[in-house]
């Protein structure tokens, strides 16, 4: 765990109540220069968490600080150091990119035109186009180019790879890895866990508004094993098994590594862990 | 200035320019001239609608500005349009005087008092529209309905006043330069109302926008 002062983002005890949903006591901090995947099924509270972090919604409780600075007193300084990209949100779709850029850059004294040209070139973006003329992947790349040109050190991305084809997703994963190489911190929410297997250093797993895991990717995966059962679940793991999932050959269940040592089990992928834990939560 | 530029470059709707031109309706004989101000209100509604469709709030709030700056930027930009509307109304009043004026049976004549009347209409619009709009920026139509009702109520009262209220009928609705000092006093009072009303609108709107959870 990184100290609050050094962390690009530290969240403590974040709570938000809605009539049909509660985000409960979410706490985590990001490691500088790392990629953190924020996973959970649709409706788990990922977007609510991100919106609370960025003050789009007002949390009922909790402390949020960026680079050791609380949001309320340092909003402008913080915003100059972060970039936010949401896949479902495209701004001013009928304006040319150069018009949006011209307006955006006026707000950032640290704007770097050289970096902007570089990223527009790297991402293959044409300033004469409008966002409406770009593919979803290109829209995200444009938003990233804007953020990187004002010197953002932390990129917050809400479902950036949703709705993208596998090739575009792979391209974005490469972009995230390059950003990490440049020392940037990347935080992105997704339910497409295979993208995280390729790039994430840490995993935050949110389930029904509660943070269920905060671990390294390897640590999180190593906690669990998958047991494949043709018929009944073997006696030795039946007590510890969670999230029974139907497969074409029988069933799979998730078991903790320490409960499965005597059984025929294999490593679990992030997707399998998430699905089985969600199944278990539904059963409970 | 940066926020005004942002509003103009990204949020300005063509209706804004068209409705500025609608101030030429002051040249039409027998027309309720206050309605030209309502048209500008309609343009402001279109600007807010365009902003919603383009996720402008999310874009703006990710810039290094506060919610207060976002509110102030939008309302001041719309106020600039209203001031341009007032200037054009004044210009067309002068044009009308030059080409020959006739008394207006549908409300105030085209004269100094009409500029004051327009300022009152904008003050009412700003005070009703923006605080309702910033309660929920995804429902500009609802805010516009409230503002339109308030503005039309004033326009109806103003027209009725030119028949029934002595100050309106015998002073404000007389051809210029009759009672010019009274009309100027009315217009300066209306200017104070416009400035104070807009400032108050910014204050209330900011308070509402600060408290609201945004579903962007």
Interface residues (C-beta under 8 A of the other chain):
Chain A: X51 X54 X55 X56 X57 X58 X75 X76 X77 X79 X80 X83 X84 X86 X89 X90 X91 X92 X93 X94 X95 X99 X100 X102 X103 X104 X106 X107 X108
Chain B: X2 X5 X6 X9 X10 X54 X55 X56 X58 X59 X61 X62 X63 X64 X65 X66 X211 X213 X214 X216
